[in-house]
């Protein structure tokens, strides 16, 4: 029959008649659409809410349904072909839900279904917070509390490009301060002891975060809109590994070595955590910055053979875009209302400030913005309609050469009140200077203890003996190992007493 049909086609159509013609219904299922819909519905609903059904089970149900409806009974293979499209779609969704690394590229899935693939530095940044596992003290040495650390990470290079460190819990204001620090060039005085430059700066194209209220707030979205940054939210928590992982590294490599370290939970808290706590926020800030600049950003990435900072530098597609400081003032802390007094000064946080261009605004309300790490300088604005217009900077009187954080000012004010004294700029200055002396003396004492500790370690370290090659050498060298100690005094150290004395 096949040969006859082939011969007939040859005679009627020539050589083209030998080629099979494509079905006009190819790709379509030759069963009733009602049954196709039934098969798909049964498979989708059967694999929801923890329940599972396989293709073979669906095929049996489809055959029963066909017989009940008087339809052509489908084979198992027909049912499998109908379900294959659904199975393929589910596999694709599963793969892109948390895409991760695809070769040398990383893919991030956002809540709205967008896939971000960071291809260069400052393309996609990520931001998150953690409460640091360390107890800090106030200016008088009393235990205060644990600080919050906010980091901004460049996804492409894994560089930490900015931070905010303080006692304020996560909020839109904290996010703004961290972004401002990340965007602006960073320069630190010599007492930070930086061996490298924290050379990252510029604004990103995208910021990728969780959906916390601090990131979804109107204030943060206003910052993003004003700076031309697109804000995207994670599709699921597991997308945040890149920004969360540095917290663990900092905790292990830095915090665990510092006095006042609490451990990651109460059960692991060292007994001497409260006793050993001696770092102020300012001390801790220097240590964190030093670690990030000298260590973390200079660590080698095994995937690329570059340090994180080298990868950031090499990965810049263009010269980073840098807004002016005035454009970034929206990121600063905001004190909504203050009055300019007739003496042309402003009172804020029990300090008196004067500015160059305030003389024409006596008795008027102004808006203040400030950087919590140093409130000796504040920024003064005037409301004009729905906009804030920058007027001038104002400086804390008698504190121009000092550095005073918002938290330190609060604590000093409390101490002065406890002593029953009146609070003025001079009284706060006196407390600041006294604090510096205390810290200096404390550092000197700690340095002496450290030097003594290192000396003791050298004295108590075991004698290093070179490997012996053979018994003959052993016999020849044996007398040299005997050290005469007659007449020498031997110091005996109590280890527990040393721990208590030196705070190890």
Secondary structure, 3 states (H helix, E strand, C coil): CHHHHHHHHHHHHHHHHHCCCCCCCCCCCCCCHHHHHHHHHHHHHHCCCCCCCCHHHHHHHHHHHHHHHCCCCCCHHHHHHHHHHHHHHHHHHHHHHCCEEECCEEEEEECCCCEECCCCCCCEEEEEEEEEEEEEECCCCCEEEEEEEEEEEECCCCCEEEEEEECCCCCHHHHHHHHHHHHCCCCCCHHHCCCCCCCCCCCCCEEEECCCHHHHCHHHHHHHHHHCCEEEEECCHHHHHHHHHHHHHHHHHCHHHCCCECCCCHHHCCCCHHHHCCCCHHHHHHHHHHHHHHCHHHCEECCCCEEHHHHHHHCCCCCCCCCCCCCCHHHCEEEEEEECECCCEEEECCEEEEECCCHHHCCCEEEEEEECCEEEEEEEEEEECCEEEEEEEEEECCCCCCCCCHHHHHHHHHHHHHCCCCCCHHHHHHHHHHHHHHHHHHHHHHHHHHHHHHHHHHHHCCCCCCCCCCHHHHHHHHHHHCCCCCCCCCCCCCHHHHHHHHCC
